[in-house]
Amino acid sequence: MTRAFVFPGQGSQIVGMGKELHDNMPVAAQVFEEINDALGQNLSGIMFDGPQEDLTLTHNAQPALMAVSLAVIKVLEKDFEVKLEDAAAFVAGHSLGEYSALAAAGAIGLADTARLLKLRGEAMQRAVPVGEGAMAALLGLNFDVAEKVALEAAQGEVCAAANDNADGQVVISGHKAAVERAIEIAKENGAKRGVLLPVSAPFHCSLMQPAADEMAAALAETTILTPVVPVVTNVTASPESDPEKIRQFLVEQVTGRVRWRETVLKMNELGVDSLVEAGAGKVLTGMVRRICRDMTGQALQTPTDIEAFAATLKA
């Protein structure tokens, strides 16, 4: 079996995430404490106790989701002696999850990753005034049709295909009025549904350019090492290990499309038949079979999940 470790993006956050790990695994507690210290805030308190509105704020959700993912990885490494480079051929992450993937693979330090993600969330929020942008999921359309729908709906505004998640699940992003037009046009083109998403900004479209500029400045000052396994990037849907290209792609990722469907298919093409989702939720695990019938997925969230997975490696 050839595995890749994958890391969830925004939307997987839920109050209580990571608490069982924190309470039962001292290594996980250390991860949460290090991230709290790096950010100068009690982020783990928001994660464990809420309120959900605070956890959902982009600048909290992004480092919080990374924290749970890295807690899982560190518990695997330190308590169960499972090294990422021995257990996986590649890593990949959905949007902010790419930062989790890079931290897990040793390319970016934990504290730096937390600070970058907090800044990324703040910069994305600053880029577009609240209420001017929107995102929507178009269900039942393939990517090519969804992309044409977005272009037709733009009418001088921004409307772009932002996330190619799986067959029949494409997310669009842009000016609110354009996104609302796209939902209606999508229905005329055979979409089952078009659903506005509860997000605070239009991610992964050209409206995020101010955020990309902020991230470029921050990433220029960040040490990035060669990851212990290649990361399959959102921007290229191809494996990458060169630190300078990774830096460049993290900037482009802010305005670029998340090519998740292509990422999973590329990993399968390269021999991966099992995806292991490390962190909160099971969103990526749930999409695996819709993207590629030849692949399986499993989620690692709790001490029990991690112990069972580690046992399969020793069997």
Secondary structure, DSSP 8 states (H G I E B T S, - for coil): --EEEEE--TT---TTTTHHHHHH-HHHHHHHHHHHHHHTS-HHHHHHH--HHHHHSHHHHHHHHHHHHHHHHHHHHHHS---HHHH-SEEEESTTHHHHHHHHTTSS-HHHHHHHHHHHHHHHHHHS-TTTEEEEEEES--HHHHHHHHHHHHTTS-EEEEEEEETTEEEEEEEHHHHHHHHHHHHHTT-SEEEE---SS--SSGGGHHHHHHHHHHHHTS-----SS-EE-TTTSSEE--HHHHHHHHHHHHHS-B-HHHHHHHHHHTT--EEEEESS-SHHHHHHHHH-TT-EEEEE-SHHHHHHHHHHHH-
